[in-house]
C-alpha cells in the first residue's frame, strides 16, 4: 500500500494534524487490519473500493460508508478488511480540532464510525464530489478550502484552548503526566479538566493517556522484528510488562503478541465469510 501524507497550511495546523492518501491495487488479496483503541478523530473518503468492516464481537460484516467520520474509541470494536482497488483520502484532526471547526461536542462521536453526512450534513458529499472530480494532487487544496470556510463560520481564532493544551502535554509525555498535576498547573480541579476534555476531545484525560501509551508501544513494536516486550513496556511508559499486557487486553482485546499476529494476517477468499471463527490469542 502506498501512503503519502502532508501537513496542512499554517492557518489550519491547530485543527488538522495531517492529510493522507492511501492507494493500493490489491486485486483479490485481502488484508485484515485490527483497529485498537484510538484517541484521534478523522474523516475518510473512499474514492474507489470501500473497506469491509468486521464487528469484533459478532464477526458480522458491512461495507464502510463512502465518507466516514470516525471518533475516538475507548476499545477495539471493529476491524477492517482491505481488498480490491483502494484510493482513500484521510483528514486527521488534532485532539480538539474537530470540536473547534464544527462546534460539535466530540463526546457525541466517541466510539462511533458512521456516515459523515449523519453528523456533518449534506455539505460533506459536496466535498466528496469535488474530490472525486479532481486528481489526487489537488485533494489537499480542495479540503483546505472547505475547512477554512468551516473555520471562518465557527469564529474560532485558535486551537490553543485548555483541552488542547492538556492533550498536547499528555501526548508529549506519552501519557505519563498525572491529570491532578495538569489540573493544578492550569488552576482547575480534576473534574473541571475531565469535563472540558470529554466535551472537546471525546474521551477522559486518563483514558486518553492510556491510549497514548498503547499507541507508543504499538509503534515501537512495529520497528523490531522480534520485540523485547519487557524493555519496550518500560520505554513506552508502563510500570512493567504486566501493566502493558493488562492495557493491551483492555484496549485491543489481545495480548501484545496476539495483536501483533493479527496485524500480519492475509485472508484467503474462502475465509472472509468465517470471520467470527478467527482467533489469534497469544501470551506476552
PyMOL commands that set and color helices and strands:
alter all, ss='L'
color gray80, all
select helices_A, chain A and resi 10-12+97-102+106-109+117-120+123-132+136-154+162-172+179-185+190-200+205-221+229-236+241-252+256-262+269-277
alter helices_A, ss='H'
color red, helices_A
select strands_A, chain A and resi 2-6+16-33+42-46+52-55+61-63+67-70+78-93+113-115+266-267
alter strands_A, ss='S'
color yellow, strands_A
deselect
rebuild
show_as cartoon
